[in-house]
Amino acid sequence: MLVKPEPYDFERTLIAMLKVHGFLGRRGGSR
């Protein structure tokens, strides 16, 4: 999974993490 730390890959991972965090947060409710 962690192979060349490219800027595009890094940004994509960041966006994915933010999306997952937001999804989990929305699912957990107002925490």
DSSP file (Angstrom, degrees, kcal/mol; ACC not computed):
  #  RESIDUE AA STRUCTURE BP1 BP2  ACC     N-H-->O    O-->H-N    N-H-->O    O-->H-N    TCO  KAPPA ALPHA  PHI   PSI    X-CA   Y-CA   Z-CA
    1    1 A M              0   0    0      0, 0.0     2,-1.4     0, 0.0     0, 0.0   0.000 360.0 360.0 360.0 -47.5    0.0    0.0    0.0
    2    2 A L        +     0   0    0      3,-0.1     2,-0.0     1,-0.0     0, 0.0  -0.678 360.0 135.0 -91.3  89.9    2.8    2.4    0.9
    3    3 A V        -     0   0    0     -2,-1.4    -1,-0.0     1,-0.3     0, 0.0   0.215  68.1  -4.0-111.1-128.3    4.9    2.5   -2.2
    4    4 A K  S    S-     0   0    0      1,-0.1     2,-2.6    -2,-0.0    -1,-0.3  -0.493  72.6-131.3 -66.9 119.5    6.3    5.7   -3.7
    5    5 A P        +     0   0    0      0, 0.0    -1,-0.1     0, 0.0    -3,-0.1  -0.406  39.0 179.0 -68.5  76.1    4.8    8.6   -1.7
    6    6 A E     >  -     0   0    0     -2,-2.6     4,-2.9     1,-0.1     5,-0.2  -0.480  38.0-121.8 -80.9 154.5    3.7   10.6   -4.7
    7    7 A P  H  > S+     0   0    0      0, 0.0     4,-2.7     0, 0.0     5,-0.2   0.911 113.6  48.3 -60.2 -43.8    1.9   14.0   -4.2
    8    8 A Y  H  > S+     0   0    0      2,-0.2     4,-2.8     1,-0.2     5,-0.2   0.943 113.9  46.0 -63.3 -46.6   -1.2   12.7   -6.2
    9    9 A D  H  > S+     0   0    0      1,-0.2     4,-2.8     2,-0.2     5,-0.2   0.922 112.6  51.2 -61.5 -43.5   -1.3    9.5   -4.2
   10   10 A F  H  X S+     0   0    0     -4,-2.9     4,-2.5     1,-0.2    -2,-0.2   0.934 111.9  46.2 -60.1 -46.7   -0.9   11.4   -0.9
   11   11 A E  H  X S+     0   0    0     -4,-2.7     4,-2.8     1,-0.2     5,-0.2   0.919 112.4  50.8 -62.3 -42.5   -3.7   13.8   -1.8
   12   12 A R  H  X S+     0   0    0     -4,-2.8     4,-2.6     1,-0.2    -1,-0.2   0.918 111.1  48.0 -62.6 -42.1   -5.9   10.9   -2.8
   13   13 A T  H  X S+     0   0    0     -4,-2.8     4,-2.9     2,-0.2    -1,-0.2   0.909 111.0  51.5 -64.4 -40.8   -5.3    9.1    0.4
   14   14 A L  H  X S+     0   0    0     -4,-2.5     4,-2.8    -5,-0.2    -2,-0.2   0.945 111.5  46.4 -61.4 -47.7   -6.0   12.3    2.4
   15   15 A I  H  X S+     0   0    0     -4,-2.8     4,-2.8     1,-0.2    -2,-0.2   0.922 112.8  50.4 -60.7 -44.2   -9.3   12.8    0.6
   16   16 A A  H  X S+     0   0    0     -4,-2.6     4,-2.9    -5,-0.2    -1,-0.2   0.928 111.3  48.5 -61.1 -44.4  -10.2    9.2    1.1
   17   17 A M  H  X S+     0   0    0     -4,-2.9     4,-3.1     1,-0.2    -2,-0.2   0.926 111.9  48.9 -61.5 -44.7   -9.4    9.4    4.8
   18   18 A L  H  X S+     0   0    0     -4,-2.8     4,-3.0     2,-0.2    -1,-0.2   0.919 111.8  49.8 -61.0 -42.4  -11.4   12.6    5.2
   19   19 A K  H  X S+     0   0    0     -4,-2.8     4,-2.8     2,-0.2    -2,-0.2   0.938 112.9  46.1 -61.4 -47.0  -14.3   10.9    3.4
   20   20 A V  H  X S+     0   0    0     -4,-2.9     4,-3.2     2,-0.2     5,-0.2   0.931 113.3  49.4 -62.2 -44.8  -14.1    7.8    5.6
   21   21 A H  H  X S+     0   0    0     -4,-3.1     4,-3.1     1,-0.2    -2,-0.2   0.936 112.7  47.2 -60.3 -46.4  -13.9   10.0    8.8
   22   22 A G  H  X S+     0   0    0     -4,-3.0     4,-2.9    -5,-0.2    -1,-0.2   0.918 113.1  49.1 -61.5 -42.7  -16.8   12.1    7.7
   23   23 A F  H  X S+     0   0    0     -4,-2.8     4,-2.4     2,-0.2    -2,-0.2   0.941 114.0  45.0 -62.2 -47.2  -18.8    9.0    6.9
   24   24 A L  H  X S+     0   0    0     -4,-3.2     4,-3.1     1,-0.2     5,-0.2   0.922 113.6  50.6 -63.2 -42.7  -18.0    7.4   10.2
   25   25 A G  H  X S+     0   0    0     -4,-3.1     4,-1.3    -5,-0.2     6,-0.3   0.924 111.1  47.9 -61.2 -44.1  -18.7   10.6   12.1
   26   26 A R  H  < S+     0   0    0     -4,-2.9    -1,-0.2     1,-0.2    -2,-0.2   0.890 113.9  47.9 -64.0 -37.5  -22.1   11.0   10.4
   27   27 A R  H  < S+     0   0    0     -4,-2.4    -2,-0.2     1,-0.2    -1,-0.2   0.913 108.0  54.0 -69.9 -41.1  -22.9    7.3   11.2
   28   28 A G  H  < S-     0   0    0     -4,-3.1     2,-0.4     1,-0.2    -1,-0.2   0.780 111.1-131.0 -65.0 -23.7  -21.8    7.7   14.8
   29   29 A G     <  -     0   0    0     -4,-1.3     2,-1.2    -5,-0.2    -1,-0.2  -0.866  58.4 -16.9 110.7-145.1  -24.2   10.7   15.1
   30   30 A S              0   0    0     -2,-0.4    -4,-0.1     1,-0.2    -5,-0.0  -0.692 360.0 360.0-100.6  83.3  -23.4   14.1   16.5
   31   31 A R              0   0    0     -2,-1.2    -1,-0.2    -6,-0.3    -5,-0.1   0.402 360.0 360.0-109.6 360.0  -20.2   13.2   18.4
